């Protein structure tokens, strides 16, 4: 699990400053049936999401 958190932290640093959001505040969301995006939620109630990418996980 630590490896996944470290990888998520590195990915997150591309989208948001590390001090603003941590990997535990982020998760994938389905955009539609064939795409998903990585979103981070901030304590202030705001959110930041990356672009939608192809996947088979969303049904």
Buried (B, 14 or more C-beta within 10 A) or exposed (E): EEEEEEEBBEBBEEBBEEEBBBBEBBEBEBBEEBBBBBBBBEEEEEBBBBEBEEBEEBE
